[in-house]
Amino acid sequence: MNYKSIILFALPFVSINTFAQSAKKIANQSEWVSLLPNGKLQYKNTASGDKIMDFSYAGYMGGGISLPQVPAKRTLQPSGNDDTKMIQDAIDEVAQLPLVNGFRGAVVLGKGKFTCSSGIHISASGIVLRGSGSGKDGSTLFMTGNKHTAIIIENTEKQSNTANVKPLSTDITDKYVAAGAHTFTVASSAGFKTGDRVIVTKPATTSWIHFMQMDSMKRDGKQQRWIANNANLSMERTITNISHNTITIDAPYADNFDPLYGGIATVTLALPSTKAERIGIEQLHIQCAPLAVSYTEAPYAAVRIAGNNCWVKDVYCEETMNTIVFAGNHNTVQDVHVTHTYPNLGASKPADFSLDGSLNLIDRCSSMGDNTYFVWTSSLKSGPNVLLNSTFRGHGSRIQPHERWSTGLLVDNCTIPDGNIDFMNRGVAGSGHGWTMGWAVAWNCIAQNYIIQNPPGTLNWAIGCIGGRQQTAKLFDSAPILPDGAFDSHGSPVLPQSLYLAQLAARSGKQAIENIGYNANDLSQFKNKNIAPLPPLVREKDGTLGENLAWHHPVNASNTRGTSREFSGENAVDTDHATYWATTDNAAQANLIIDTENPQDINAITLSEPAGIQHIRAYKIEGQVNSDWKVLAEGTTVGDKITHRFPTATVWKVRITILQSDGYAAINNVGFYLAKK
């Protein structure tokens, strides 16, 4: 039998009582980070000096700083018409006020429904947009009109022309820079001073890409490019000390660097920042109509934070897609909750929280929705970034860094009872996402499963976590099986309860964790340990073939009749045989791609057409096997039900292509089976 992903062991749902019992034992600590009697932390280093980094610098103003209370300067009430201009005008008026202790003032929205047909832009520093509550009786921004983001924090001021200005730069000369390091040696520190903002750059050389085994990926016979040669992983840091040619930076170096793989790491004086700062969004309900379309067509997102030292607090986002995007640094999102009525359509998934910046904190947040990424990271983004004390629910959804190379993610005391936490090689998924994450930590989490893999020369950790362990090849391959990353104390939580809070207290004292709303670093602060999984999705069983393995999986349809869900591809794999996928009239060719989401052994497929719409005259069925398409079956007519058997194949996707039909094609049920011989 061909390989499919291995569940090394699966743990049943574990309640808060198990965590409490383990906490009473006290002795259970990680070998990688342990708590000393004096409250300090002790770290284990690798032979090269790499270690779990200090994540405590993530968040508003560098972590451990209370979110400010900003006085109101304008107060608005809903007009009953389009309120976009009224809100924007009030923000623009406050933007003209002088900064006082870093702030201009708040625009306050009264209770009720504010209709907005376009995005609200906050481009001046020191402004807060505050509602009168995130509940249904509070302040609602109701999104209508063309595609837009409800609130955009972004300075529209462009960087001044510096094409002829060569910024001060120096090379890092250390033989090796360890992950988590704060200091390094440079060729010359002349011209640099304490307080300077600098860009620390690691080049992605041909040799390093080869070392990462990312230069031989092929999909459908075509070469895939992971990272462009000589692209850079850049980290913005501040110099805190200079001693001769040794530079110390404020936040840790979020990767390792070995000159053996070519290229030179550099420290470059940063250009003056044009990003807006100290902007807050508070106490709002952001809502749009339920989205019955694929997320790629979804018109509305909630907040884009392209500023530094900003925050979003106590905001309820209803039905938005790609809801919160972090495109800046040192931002905090606290008590933000996202819900979706309908499962996302298709194998391509949105992210409720998208980390496109560095040193950001997602704290006490939640998301509810099927077939999404709760949190992802983007290409060539360095940490540290932190996801703390948050809860995510939904079938087919997960926390999974998404594409190419990001570093330094802490998932701390989060609960995902229905999905995975994955630090993994995504192989040729997308356009060649490959290794997505290095130097990431899952700490005292609960999840259905964990896929934790170590990229070459790098570590990823799962420490004190509850849930199954899953091994798999890189996406779309069946072999080789990639070994586990660093699992420590799996199945038994460890002390300290929160790594982030412990690191913050060790660096800045207990007051720092109180500043961000935690009374202590113990189990009493984490109320998300006793959340039961959602009921399992119902699957059909065929008396001869067995369980239908196709049902409820994500579907992409190349052609769909109409623009609503009435004839969408998901109707072919739902539990209702009365619904069906249908194409437009006289579609020359159309396909339905069903994503198994993990390697799946199958040896039989069934197709069914709805009664009275049996128009198919030719089709073929292919499976994605080892990053290529293999024909599994072909046929002419389908009718009420047709069954194809074939030698067992390990597939990641199944593609059904309608080659010819009279009028339009329709399929009301697809079945995959691993039938007994």
C-alpha positions as CSV (number, residue, x, y, z in Angstrom):
1,M,0.0,0.0,0.0
2,N,1.2,3.5,-0.7
3,Y,2.1,5.7,2.1
4,K,-0.2,8.2,3.7
5,S,0.5,10.5,6.6
6,I,1.4,8.8,9.9
7,I,-0.3,9.6,13.1
8,L,2.5,8.8,15.6
9,F,0.0,8.9,18.4
10,A,-3.2,10.7,19.0
11,L,-4.3,12.0,22.4
12,P,-7.9,12.3,23.4
13,F,-9.4,15.7,24.2
14,V,-7.8,16.9,27.4
15,S,-9.5,19.3,29.8
16,I,-8.2,22.0,32.0
17,N,-8.1,19.5,34.9
18,T,-5.2,17.7,33.2
19,F,-3.3,20.9,32.9
20,A,-4.0,21.7,36.6
21,Q,-2.8,18.2,37.7
22,S,0.4,18.6,35.7
23,A,1.0,22.1,37.0
24,K,0.8,20.7,40.6
25,K,3.7,18.4,39.9
26,I,5.9,21.5,39.4
27,A,8.8,19.3,38.3
28,N,7.8,19.2,34.6
29,Q,9.9,21.7,32.8
30,S,11.4,21.8,29.3
31,E,15.0,21.2,28.8
32,W,15.0,24.1,26.3
33,V,13.7,26.8,28.6
34,S,13.4,26.2,32.3
35,L,12.3,28.5,35.2
36,L,14.9,29.1,37.9
37,P,13.9,29.7,41.6
38,N,14.8,33.4,41.2
39,G,12.3,33.8,38.3
40,K,14.9,34.0,35.7
41,L,14.9,31.7,32.7
42,Q,17.6,29.2,31.7
43,Y,18.0,28.3,28.0
44,K,19.5,25.2,26.4
45,N,21.8,26.0,23.4
46,T,22.5,23.8,20.4
47,A,26.2,23.0,19.7
48,S,26.2,26.0,17.4
49,G,24.7,28.3,20.0
50,D,21.2,28.5,18.6
51,K,18.4,28.7,21.2
52,I,14.7,29.6,21.6
53,M,14.7,33.3,21.1
54,D,13.3,35.9,23.5
55,F,9.8,36.6,22.2
56,S,9.0,39.3,24.8
57,Y,9.8,42.2,22.5
58,A,6.7,41.5,20.5
59,G,3.8,43.9,21.0
60,Y,3.0,47.6,21.4
61,M,6.1,49.7,22.1
62,G,8.3,46.6,22.5
63,G,6.1,44.6,24.9
64,G,4.9,45.1,28.4
65,I,3.4,48.5,27.9
66,S,-0.2,49.4,28.7
67,L,-2.4,50.4,25.8
68,P,-3.1,54.1,26.2
69,Q,-6.4,55.8,27.1
70,V,-6.7,58.6,24.5
71,P,-9.3,61.5,25.1
72,A,-12.1,62.0,22.7
73,K,-11.9,65.0,20.3
74,R,-14.9,64.3,18.0
75,T,-18.1,62.3,18.7
76,L,-20.3,61.0,15.8
77,Q,-23.8,59.5,15.5
78,P,-25.0,57.3,12.6
79,S,-26.8,59.3,9.9
80,G,-28.9,56.6,8.4
81,N,-27.1,57.1,5.1
82,D,-23.5,56.4,3.9
83,D,-21.4,57.5,6.9
84,T,-17.9,57.0,5.3
85,K,-17.3,60.6,4.5
86,M,-18.5,61.8,7.9
87,I,-16.1,59.5,9.7
88,Q,-13.2,60.2,7.3
89,D,-13.7,64.0,7.7
90,A,-13.7,63.7,11.5
91,I,-10.4,61.7,11.4
92,D,-8.9,64.2,9.0
93,E,-9.9,67.1,11.3
94,V,-8.2,65.4,14.3
95,A,-5.2,64.7,12.1
96,Q,-4.6,68.5,12.0
97,L,-4.4,68.8,15.8
98,P,-0.9,68.9,17.4
99,L,0.6,65.8,19.0
100,V,0.5,65.9,22.8
101,N,2.5,63.1,24.4
102,G,2.4,61.3,21.1
103,F,-1.4,61.5,20.6
104,R,-3.8,63.9,18.8
105,G,-7.1,62.4,20.1
106,A,-9.9,60.0,19.5
107,V,-12.8,60.0,17.1
108,V,-15.7,58.3,19.0
109,L,-18.6,56.6,17.3
110,G,-21.9,56.4,19.1
111,K,-24.1,53.4,19.3
112,G,-25.8,52.2,16.2
113,K,-25.1,51.2,12.6
114,F,-22.6,53.2,10.5
115,T,-22.8,52.3,6.9
116,C,-19.5,52.5,5.0
117,S,-19.2,52.0,1.3
118,S,-15.4,52.4,1.2
119,G,-12.4,52.2,3.5
120,I,-11.6,54.6,6.3
121,H,-8.0,55.7,6.2
122,I,-5.9,56.8,9.2
123,S,-2.6,58.1,8.0
124,A,-1.6,60.6,10.7
125,S,0.1,59.3,13.9
126,G,-1.6,59.5,17.3
127,I,-5.3,59.0,16.3
128,V,-7.7,56.5,17.8
129,L,-11.0,55.4,16.3
130,R,-13.2,54.2,19.1
131,G,-16.7,52.8,19.1
132,S,-19.2,52.4,21.9
133,G,-18.9,48.7,22.2
134,S,-18.2,45.6,20.0
135,G,-21.5,43.9,20.8
136,K,-24.6,44.1,18.7
137,D,-25.8,47.0,20.8
138,G,-22.6,48.9,20.3
139,S,-21.1,50.6,17.3
140,T,-21.3,48.7,14.0
141,L,-19.3,49.5,10.8
142,F,-21.5,47.9,8.2
143,M,-19.6,47.3,5.0
144,T,-21.2,47.8,1.6
145,G,-20.1,48.9,-1.9
146,N,-17.1,47.8,-3.8
147,K,-14.3,45.6,-2.5
148,H,-12.4,47.3,0.3
149,T,-10.8,47.1,3.8
150,A,-12.9,48.7,6.5
151,I,-10.0,50.5,8.2
152,I,-6.6,51.1,6.8
153,I,-3.8,52.3,9.0
154,E,-1.2,53.5,6.5
155,N,0.8,56.7,6.0
156,T,0.2,57.8,2.4
157,E,3.4,59.9,2.6
158,K,6.0,58.4,0.2
159,Q,9.7,57.8,1.1
160,S,11.8,60.7,-0.1
161,N,13.9,60.1,-3.1
162,T,17.1,58.5,-1.9
163,A,18.3,56.9,-5.1
164,N,21.6,58.7,-5.0
165,V,22.1,58.2,-1.2
166,K,24.2,55.3,-0.2
167,P,23.2,54.4,3.4
168,L,25.9,53.6,6.0
169,S,26.5,49.8,6.0
170,T,28.9,47.3,7.4
171,D,29.4,43.5,7.1
172,I,28.9,41.0,9.9
173,T,32.2,39.2,10.3
174,D,31.3,36.4,12.8
175,K,32.0,32.9,11.7
176,Y,28.4,32.0,12.7
177,V,25.5,34.1,13.9
178,A,23.2,32.0,16.2
179,A,19.4,32.2,16.2
180,G,18.3,34.3,19.2
181,A,21.6,36.3,19.4
182,H,21.5,40.0,20.4
183,T,25.1,40.8,19.5
184,F,27.5,40.3,16.6
185,T,30.8,41.6,15.3
186,V,31.0,43.9,12.4
187,A,33.8,45.0,10.1
188,S,33.5,48.6,11.4
189,S,31.1,50.3,13.8
190,A,32.2,53.7,12.7
191,G,29.3,56.1,12.1
192,F,26.8,54.0,14.0
193,K,25.5,55.0,17.4
194,T,23.3,53.8,20.2
195,G,19.6,54.4,19.3
196,D,20.1,54.0,15.5
197,R,17.5,52.0,13.7
198,V,19.2,49.5,11.5
199,I,18.3,46.8,9.0
200,V,20.0,43.5,9.6
201,T,20.0,41.4,6.4
202,K,20.6,37.7,5.7
203,P,21.0,37.0,2.0
204,A,19.3,34.0,0.4
205,T,22.2,32.7,-1.7
206,T,22.2,29.9,-4.2
207,S,24.3,27.7,-1.9
208,W,21.9,28.3,1.0
209,I,18.9,27.5,-1.1
210,H,20.6,24.3,-2.2
211,F,21.4,23.5,1.5
212,M,17.7,23.9,2.3
213,Q,16.9,21.4,-0.5
214,M,14.7,23.9,-2.2
215,D,16.3,24.1,-5.6
216,S,14.8,20.9,-7.1
217,M,11.1,21.3,-6.7
218,K,8.9,20.4,-9.7
219,R,5.2,20.6,-10.2
220,D,3.5,19.2,-13.3
221,G,7.0,18.7,-14.7
222,K,7.8,22.4,-14.3
223,Q,10.6,23.8,-12.0
224,Q,9.3,25.8,-9.0
225,R,11.2,28.6,-7.5
226,W,11.2,28.9,-3.7
227,I,13.1,32.1,-3.1
228,A,14.9,34.2,-5.7
229,N,18.6,34.1,-5.5
230,N,20.0,37.0,-3.6
231,A,16.7,37.9,-2.1
232,N,17.0,39.0,1.6
233,L,15.5,38.2,4.9
234,S,15.6,41.6,6.6
235,M,15.1,42.5,10.3
236,E,14.6,46.1,11.6
237,R,16.3,46.5,14.9
238,T,17.6,49.3,17.2
239,I,21.2,49.5,18.4
240,T,21.3,49.4,22.2
241,N,25.1,49.2,22.7
242,I,28.3,49.5,20.7
243,S,31.6,48.2,22.1
244,H,34.5,48.5,19.6
245,N,33.2,46.5,16.6
246,T,30.5,44.6,18.6
247,I,27.0,45.8,18.1
248,T,24.1,44.9,20.4
249,I,20.5,45.1,19.1
250,D,17.3,45.4,21.1
251,A,15.4,42.4,19.8
252,P,16.9,39.0,18.9
253,Y,18.3,38.0,15.6
254,A,15.5,35.8,14.3
255,D,17.5,33.3,12.2
256,N,20.9,31.9,12.0
257,F,23.6,32.8,9.5
258,D,26.5,30.7,8.3
259,P,28.9,32.3,5.8
260,L,29.8,28.8,4.6
261,Y,26.7,29.1,2.4
262,G,27.9,32.2,0.7
263,G,26.9,35.8,0.9
264,I,27.5,38.4,3.6
265,A,25.1,39.4,6.3
266,T,25.0,43.2,6.8
267,V,24.0,45.9,9.1
268,T,22.7,49.0,7.4
269,L,21.5,52.3,8.8
270,A,17.7,52.5,8.2
271,L,16.2,55.4,6.3
272,P,13.9,57.7,8.3
273,S,10.6,55.9,8.8
274,T,7.4,57.2,7.1
275,K,5.1,54.8,8.9
276,A,2.3,56.2,11.0
277,E,2.6,55.3,14.7
278,R,0.4,55.0,17.8
279,I,-2.9,54.5,16.1
280,G,-5.6,52.6,17.8
281,I,-8.9,50.9,16.8
282,E,-11.2,50.1,19.8
283,Q,-14.6,48.8,20.8
284,L,-16.1,48.2,17.3
285,H,-18.2,45.7,15.5
286,I,-17.1,45.4,11.9
287,Q,-19.7,43.5,9.8
288,C,-20.7,42.6,6.3
289,A,-23.3,40.3,4.8
290,P,-22.4,36.6,4.9
291,L,-20.1,35.8,2.1
292,A,-21.4,33.0,-0.2
293,V,-18.3,33.2,-2.5
294,S,-14.7,32.0,-2.6
295,Y,-12.4,34.1,-0.5
296,T,-10.5,35.3,-3.6
297,E,-13.7,37.0,-4.6
298,A,-14.7,38.2,-1.2
299,P,-15.1,41.9,-1.1
300,Y,-14.4,42.9,2.5
301,A,-11.5,42.7,5.0
302,A,-11.5,44.4,8.4
303,V,-8.2,46.1,9.3
304,R,-4.9,46.6,7.7
305,I,-2.1,47.8,10.0
306,A,0.7,49.2,8.0
307,G,1.9,51.3,10.9
308,N,4.2,50.7,13.9
309,N,3.3,50.6,17.6
310,C,-0.5,50.5,16.8
311,W,-3.2,48.4,18.4
312,V,-6.6,46.9,17.7
313,K,-8.6,46.1,20.9
314,D,-12.1,44.7,21.6
315,V,-13.2,44.4,18.0
316,Y,-15.7,41.8,16.7
317,C,-15.3,41.1,13.0
318,E,-18.3,39.3,11.4
319,E,-18.0,37.7,7.9
320,T,-14.9,39.5,6.8
321,M,-12.2,37.6,5.0
322,N,-8.4,38.1,5.4
323,T,-9.6,40.0,8.4
324,I,-6.5,41.5,10.1
325,V,-3.3,42.1,8.2
326,F,-0.1,43.1,10.1
327,A,2.1,45.0,7.6
328,G,4.0,46.9,10.3
329,N,6.0,46.2,13.5
330,H,5.4,46.3,17.2
331,N,1.6,46.1,16.9
332,T,-0.8,44.5,19.3
333,V,-4.2,42.9,18.5
334,Q,-6.0,42.1,21.7
335,D,-9.5,40.6,22.3
336,V,-10.3,40.6,18.6
337,H,-12.8,37.9,17.4
338,V,-13.7,36.7,13.9
339,T,-16.7,34.6,12.9
340,H,-17.7,33.2,9.5
341,T,-21.2,31.8,8.7
342,Y,-20.2,29.7,5.7
343,P,-17.2,27.5,5.2
344,N,-14.7,29.1,2.8
345,L,-15.0,27.6,-0.7
346,G,-12.0,26.0,-2.4
347,A,-8.7,24.6,-1.5
348,S,-7.1,28.1,-1.4
349,K,-7.8,29.5,2.1
350,P,-7.9,33.0,3.6
351,A,-6.1,34.0,6.8
352,D,-8.0,35.6,9.6
353,F,-4.7,37.0,11.0
354,S,-1.9,37.6,8.5
355,L,1.6,38.3,9.8
356,D,3.4,40.4,7.2
357,G,5.5,42.3,9.7
358,S,7.7,41.7,12.8
359,L,7.4,41.9,16.5
360,N,3.6,41.7,16.6
361,L,1.4,40.3,19.3
362,I,-2.0,38.6,18.9
363,D,-3.4,38.2,22.4
364,R,-6.7,36.7,23.7
365,C,-8.2,36.5,20.2
366,S,-10.4,34.0,18.5
367,S,-11.7,32.8,15.1
368,M,-14.6,30.5,14.1
369,G,-14.8,29.2,10.6
370,D,-14.3,26.2,8.4
371,N,-11.5,25.8,5.8
372,T,-9.4,28.8,6.7
373,Y,-5.9,29.5,8.0
374,F,-6.4,31.0,11.4
375,V,-2.9,32.6,11.4
376,W,-0.3,32.5,8.7
377,T,3.0,34.2,7.9
378,S,4.1,35.6,4.6
379,S,7.3,35.2,2.6
380,L,10.7,36.4,4.0
381,K,9.2,37.8,7.2
382,S,11.3,37.6,10.3
383,G,10.0,37.4,13.9
384,P,9.7,37.4,16.7
385,N,5.9,37.3,16.4
386,V,3.6,36.0,19.1
387,L,0.2,34.3,19.2
388,L,-0.9,34.2,22.9
389,N,-3.9,32.7,24.8
390,S,-6.1,32.5,21.7
391,T,-8.8,30.0,20.6
392,F,-9.6,28.9,17.1
393,R,-12.3,26.6,15.9
394,G,-13.5,25.2,12.6
395,H,-13.2,22.0,10.5
396,G,-10.3,22.0,8.0
397,S,-8.7,25.1,9.5
398,R,-5.3,25.5,11.1
399,I,-2.4,27.6,12.2
400,Q,0.1,27.2,9.4
401,P,2.9,29.5,8.2
402,H,2.0,29.8,4.5
403,E,4.8,30.4,2.1
404,R,8.6,30.4,1.7
405,W,10.7,31.5,4.6
406,S,9.6,33.2,7.8
407,T,11.2,32.9,11.2
408,G,10.4,33.2,14.9
409,L,6.8,32.5,15.6
410,L,5.6,31.6,19.2
411,V,2.2,29.9,19.5
412,D,1.7,30.1,23.3
413,N,-1.2,28.5,25.2
414,C,-3.5,28.5,22.2
415,T,-6.3,26.0,21.7
416,I,-7.3,24.6,18.2
417,P,-9.5,21.6,19.1
418,D,-10.5,20.9,15.5
419,G,-7.3,21.7,13.6
420,N,-3.6,21.6,13.4
421,I,-0.5,23.6,14.3
422,D,1.9,23.1,11.5
423,F,5.5,24.2,11.1
424,M,6.3,22.3,7.9
425,N,7.5,22.0,4.4
426,R,4.7,22.9,2.0
427,G,6.6,21.7,-0.9
428,V,5.2,22.8,-4.3
429,A,1.9,24.0,-2.8
430,G,0.9,27.3,-4.3
431,S,3.8,28.4,-6.4
432,G,6.5,26.5,-4.5
433,H,6.0,27.5,-0.9
434,G,8.6,25.0,0.4
435,W,10.0,25.5,3.9
436,T,7.7,28.0,5.5
437,M,9.0,28.5,9.1
438,G,12.1,28.2,11.2
439,W,12.8,28.8,14.9
440,A,9.1,28.5,15.8
441,V,7.7,27.3,19.1
442,A,4.3,25.8,20.1
443,W,4.2,26.1,23.9
444,N,1.5,24.5,26.1
445,C,-1.0,24.4,23.3
446,I,-4.0,22.1,22.6
447,A,-4.6,21.0,19.0
448,Q,-6.0,18.1,17.1
449,N,-2.6,17.4,15.5
450,Y,0.9,18.8,15.1
451,I,3.1,18.6,12.1
452,I,6.4,19.9,13.4
453,Q,9.4,19.5,11.0
454,N,13.0,20.9,11.2
455,P,14.3,22.6,8.1
456,P,18.0,21.9,7.4
457,G,20.2,23.6,10.0
458,T,17.1,24.9,11.8
459,L,14.8,23.9,14.7
460,N,11.1,24.1,15.3
461,W,9.7,23.1,18.7
462,A,6.5,21.7,20.3
463,I,6.8,21.9,24.1
464,G,4.3,20.8,26.7
465,C,1.6,20.4,24.0
466,I,-1.5,18.2,23.9
467,G,-2.6,16.5,20.7
468,G,-1.6,14.0,18.1
469,R,1.7,14.0,16.3
470,Q,1.6,13.6,12.5
471,Q,4.5,12.9,10.1
472,T,4.2,13.5,6.4
473,A,6.3,14.1,3.4
474,K,6.4,17.6,2.0
475,L,3.1,18.5,0.4
476,F,2.1,16.7,-2.7
477,D,4.8,14.0,-2.3
478,S,4.4,10.6,-0.7
479,A,8.1,10.1,0.2
480,P,10.5,10.6,1.9
481,I,8.7,11.0,5.2
482,L,10.2,14.0,7.0
483,P,11.2,13.3,10.6
484,D,9.7,15.2,13.6
485,G,11.1,18.4,14.8
486,A,11.8,19.0,18.5
487,F,9.0,17.6,20.6
488,D,9.6,18.0,24.4
489,S,7.2,16.9,27.2
490,H,4.5,16.1,24.6
491,G,1.2,15.3,26.3
492,S,2.2,17.0,29.5
493,P,2.3,20.8,29.9
494,V,5.3,22.5,31.4
495,L,6.2,25.4,33.6
496,P,6.3,28.3,33.1
497,Q,2.7,28.3,32.0
498,S,3.3,31.0,29.3
499,L,6.7,31.4,27.7
500,Y,5.9,34.9,26.5
501,L,4.8,36.1,29.9
502,A,7.8,34.5,31.6
503,Q,10.2,36.1,29.2
504,L,8.5,39.5,29.6
505,A,8.6,39.2,33.4
506,A,12.3,38.1,33.3
507,R,13.2,41.1,31.1
508,S,11.0,43.8,32.6
509,G,9.5,42.6,35.9
510,K,6.1,41.4,37.0
511,Q,4.6,44.9,36.3
512,A,5.1,44.3,32.6
513,I,2.7,41.4,32.5
514,E,0.2,43.3,34.6
515,N,0.4,46.2,32.1
516,I,-0.9,43.9,29.4
517,G,-3.8,42.5,31.5
518,Y,-2.4,39.4,33.2
519,N,-2.5,39.1,37.0
520,A,-0.1,36.2,37.1
521,N,1.6,33.6,34.9
522,D,-0.4,30.6,35.9
523,L,-3.3,28.5,34.8
524,S,-5.9,30.9,36.2
525,Q,-5.2,33.3,33.3
526,F,-5.9,30.7,30.6
527,K,-9.6,29.9,30.3
528,N,-9.3,28.1,26.9
529,K,-8.2,24.7,28.1
530,N,-11.6,22.9,28.4
531,I,-13.0,23.6,24.9
532,A,-14.4,20.4,23.4
533,P,-13.9,19.7,19.6
534,L,-16.8,20.3,17.3
535,P,-18.9,17.3,16.4
536,P,-17.2,15.3,13.6
537,L,-18.5,15.9,10.0
538,V,-20.8,13.1,8.8
539,R,-19.5,10.9,6.1
540,E,-21.5,8.6,3.8
541,K,-20.7,4.9,3.7
542,D,-21.2,2.7,0.7
543,G,-22.2,-0.9,1.4
544,T,-19.5,-2.2,-1.0
545,L,-16.8,0.4,-1.1
546,G,-16.8,1.7,2.4
547,E,-16.5,5.3,3.8
548,N,-16.7,8.2,1.3
549,L,-13.3,10.0,1.8
550,A,-14.3,12.9,-0.6
551,W,-17.0,14.4,1.5
552,H,-16.4,17.8,3.1
553,H,-13.1,18.4,1.4
554,P,-12.2,21.8,-0.2
555,V,-13.2,22.1,-3.9
556,N,-12.1,24.4,-6.7
557,A,-14.3,24.6,-9.7
558,S,-13.0,26.1,-12.9
559,N,-16.5,27.0,-14.1
560,T,-19.7,27.6,-12.1
561,R,-23.2,28.4,-13.1
562,G,-24.1,31.8,-11.5
563,T,-22.2,33.6,-8.8
564,S,-23.8,32.2,-5.6
565,R,-23.3,28.9,-3.8
566,E,-26.4,27.4,-5.5
567,F,-24.3,25.5,-8.1
568,S,-20.8,25.7,-6.4
569,G,-18.3,22.9,-6.5
570,E,-18.8,22.1,-2.8
571,N,-22.2,20.7,-3.6
572,A,-20.6,17.7,-5.1
573,V,-19.0,16.7,-1.8
574,D,-21.6,17.7,0.7
575,T,-24.1,15.5,2.4
576,D,-27.1,16.5,0.3
577,H,-27.6,14.6,-2.9
578,A,-30.3,17.2,-4.0
579,T,-27.6,19.9,-4.4
580,Y,-25.1,19.8,-7.3
581,W,-22.2,21.5,-9.0
582,A,-23.2,22.9,-12.5
583,T,-21.3,24.7,-15.2
584,T,-22.5,27.4,-17.5
585,D,-24.2,26.5,-20.8
586,N,-22.0,24.9,-23.5
587,A,-18.8,25.2,-21.4
588,A,-16.1,23.8,-23.7
589,Q,-14.3,22.1,-20.8
590,A,-14.6,22.4,-17.0
591,N,-12.9,20.7,-14.1
592,L,-13.5,20.1,-10.4
593,I,-10.5,19.7,-8.2
594,I,-11.0,18.2,-4.7
595,D,-8.2,18.6,-2.2
596,T,-7.7,15.7,0.2
597,E,-5.5,18.0,2.4
598,N,-3.3,15.1,3.3
599,P,-1.9,12.1,1.3
600,Q,-4.8,9.8,0.8
601,D,-4.8,6.2,-0.4
602,I,-7.7,5.5,-2.8
603,N,-8.6,2.8,-5.3
604,A,-12.2,3.6,-6.3
605,I,-14.1,6.7,-7.4
606,T,-17.8,7.2,-8.0
607,L,-19.6,10.0,-9.9
608,S,-23.3,10.8,-10.0
609,E,-25.3,13.2,-12.1
610,P,-28.6,14.6,-10.8
611,A,-31.8,13.2,-12.3
612,G,-32.9,15.0,-15.4
613,I,-29.5,16.7,-15.9
614,Q,-27.4,13.8,-17.3
615,H,-25.5,15.8,-19.9
616,I,-21.9,14.5,-19.6
617,R,-20.5,12.8,-22.7
618,A,-16.8,12.5,-21.9
619,Y,-14.6,12.9,-18.8
620,K,-11.4,11.9,-17.2
621,I,-10.3,11.6,-13.6
622,E,-6.7,12.3,-12.5
623,G,-5.0,12.1,-9.1
624,Q,-2.1,14.4,-8.0
625,V,0.6,11.9,-7.3
626,N,4.1,13.1,-6.3
627,S,3.5,16.6,-7.6
628,D,2.2,15.5,-11.0
629,W,-1.1,14.4,-12.4
630,K,-1.8,10.8,-13.1
631,V,-4.9,9.5,-15.0
632,L,-6.9,7.2,-12.8
633,A,-10.0,6.7,-15.0
634,E,-11.8,7.9,-18.1
635,G,-15.3,7.5,-19.3
636,T,-18.2,8.8,-21.4
637,T,-21.6,8.9,-19.7
638,V,-22.1,9.0,-15.9
639,G,-25.8,8.7,-15.2
640,D,-27.2,8.0,-11.7
641,K,-23.9,6.5,-10.5
642,I,-20.7,5.1,-12.1
643,T,-17.9,3.4,-10.3
644,H,-14.3,3.3,-11.4
645,R,-11.7,1.0,-9.7
646,F,-8.0,1.2,-10.2
647,P,-4.7,0.2,-8.5
648,T,-4.3,2.0,-5.1
649,A,-2.8,5.5,-5.6
650,T,-1.7,8.0,-3.0
651,V,-3.2,11.3,-4.0
652,W,-3.2,14.9,-2.6
653,K,-5.9,16.1,-5.0
654,V,-8.3,14.6,-7.5
655,R,-9.2,16.4,-10.7
656,I,-12.4,15.6,-12.6
657,T,-12.4,17.1,-16.1
658,I,-15.5,17.3,-18.1
659,L,-14.3,17.0,-21.7
660,Q,-17.7,17.1,-23.5
661,S,-21.3,17.7,-22.4
662,D,-24.7,18.6,-23.9
663,G,-25.7,22.0,-22.7
664,Y,-24.2,22.2,-19.2
665,A,-22.5,19.6,-17.0
666,A,-23.7,18.8,-13.4
667,I,-22.4,16.4,-10.7
668,N,-24.3,15.9,-7.4
669,N,-21.9,13.5,-5.7
670,V,-18.3,12.4,-5.9
671,G,-16.9,9.6,-3.8
672,F,-13.4,8.5,-3.1
673,Y,-12.8,5.1,-1.5
674,L,-10.1,2.8,-0.3
675,A,-12.1,-0.4,-0.9
676,K,-11.2,-3.8,0.3
677,K,-10.1,-6.1,-2.5
